[in-house]
Structures are given as structure tokens and as C-alpha cells.
């Protein structure tokens, strides 16, 4: 049981590490933050489309059959990024990287959701989401040690991608993911609407909230290192607090936990503008926001893991990744526009509106499910 989870978590860590590595490389080349955000949005949109298209390919070839080509494509694209400074070529390589990465992430999420049971569900999913959070810290840490002017971080990332893909393939059976079912691209949303709403909001918060925290800090008078620390503490919160969140979600109804996360996030967002002048308190709030944002992902995966029809899991995970990626595209657009017209606190306002709507929707669904328990998932 332990090796599939280790393999899946390893791939999750490398996925986030690699994406941050490319962003740091682009920044070092003098590419503006706006163009880097545009490049990230292209990658997120590519993952969304690739997950939907890849669902049919996986149904025919299986998860194990798609891993060799996808891992090679991903590794070549990551390595090649170091050897070019052309923005258009970097974006093309990011698209290739995202296509290959999509199949790796679908396989890793499948292993996590398929291999856990009632007794270990919270810990297994928490290990995986903790690895995702750790990737956001390890990437900049390695770059800080080795620098971005050498190819070593990229070669390390490529090697770990190939090793992780090989480990995933060993843990998968030949028939896993193969299915003769054909469904519409987003048909799974009707089956688990609360889960996919959480996935979409997570994408918005992750790419439109956490990624812009340093800009929010600088706009409120922080120097560059202090502003960057807001994102660091958010990543730390996202990394270390997934086990208690996973434990609670495994013991209770995931829907009520998702509602609680939405309400807690609203409270933290309301406090942030008032404590931004106190760095210590701002870092604490940032850590709480990181934990809540990543908690949406953790609890949603725990809900998916309760689906016992294993033949449906690869399609569910593909749709889940696709919806997350849609949120990753929408998030920077929403918060970026809000900050442009409303100033620095536009970030908090935009996220507050998103989470207020989310909490209202979850509360409405929770009340209606209490009245019609056999109708709602």
C-alpha cells in the first residue's frame, strides 16, 4: 500500500516543483510578471483541454499504457526550457510539458483515490496534497542553492519525472483506467457537483490568490523579501496542515467540511487588510489561507476516493483536474482585474466575493440535502 502512495506523492511534488522552476527561469530572463502570468494561464488551459481529451485515450490504452510517452514528452520539454530565452518557444514547450504532465497527474490522483480505504483515507490523501504543497517550497529552495543559470535543477527535475513515472507504472495494473464507457466531457460534474465546485474555487484561489500574495504585500509597503515571505508562509500552511484537515474530512461528511473551509476562508480574508501592517500577523493569516485553499483540494479528493466504482475513477480524476485548471485560468483574470481597478485590496475583495458565493452555494446545498438526503451527493 505504501509504495503506490509514495509514487503518487512523488509525482505530485515534481509537478509543482517543475512549474515553479520554469516560472523562476522566465523571471530570471527578464520576462515581465504579466507575461509569466499569461504563460501560466496557457499552461493551465492546456492541462484542462488535455485532461478532457486524454480521458478517452486512457479509456482505450489504460493509465499504464499512456505513461511512457507522456513522461518522455514532459521531460524533454522541461529540459529544453533551460536552453532557450525565446518567449514563444518557452510557451510552446510549456504546452508540451502540460500535455505530458496531465497524464502523470491523472495517474497519481487515480492511485491515491483507488488505493485508500475507510481506515486510511484521510492520511493517504493528506500525504499526496502535502507533497503538492512541498513542491512549491522545494523548487525555489533548490534554485536558491544551485542558481538558475545552470542546468542542474532542470536535469534533476527531468530525472525525478522519469523516475516518478516509472514508479507509477510499476504500481498500476495493465487494465487500470481501461473502460468502454463513453461520457460527455463534464458529465461527472452532475454526479458530484460539490466536489467540482470546490475544485474550481481551489483553482481560482491557488492561481489567482496565492500567486499574487507577494504583489499584494509590495502594494502595501512590504519590501521584496518580506512580500515573498507571504507566499512562503502560505505554502508552509498548505503543506503542514493537510493532515488535520484530511483527518476531519475522513471522519465527517466532506460537504460540511467544505462549507467550513469556505467560511473560515471568508473570515481570514476579512482580517487580512487589517493585519497587513503587522508582518507577523500577516504571515499567520497567509499560512491559514494557504491551508484553507489546499484543504479544498484535499477534501474534494477524499470525497472522490469514496467512489467505489473503480472503473469511474480515472474519468473522475481527469474531469477533476480539468475543472481545477479552468479555475487556474479564471483566477488571475478575476483578481488581476480587481487589483487594477480597486487597488491592492481588490485581491481580497475578489476572493471574498468568490468564497461568499461558494459558501452560500454549499450552505444552500447542505440545507437542501438535509431535506432530500437521497437526492444530493
Buried (B, 14 or more C-beta within 10 A) or exposed (E): EEEBBBBBBBBBBBBBBBBBBBBBBBEEBEBEBEEBBBBBBBBBBBBBBBBBBBBBBBBEBBBBBBBBEBBBBBBBBBBBBBEBEEBEEBBBBBBBBBBBBBBBBBBBBBBBBBBBEEEBBBBBBBBBBBBBBBBBBBBBEBBEEEEBEEEBBBBBBBEBBBBBBBBBBEBBEEEBBBBEEEBEBEEBBEBBBBBBBBBBBBBBBBBBBBBBBBBBBBBBEBEEEBBBBBBBBBBBBBBBBBBEBBBBBBEEEBBBBBBBBBBBBBEBBEBBBEBBEEBEBBBBBBBBBBBBBBBBBBBBBBBBBBBEEEBBBBBBBBBBBBBBBBBBBBBBBBBBEBBEEEEBBBBBBBBBEBBBEBBEBBEEBBEEBEEEEEEBB
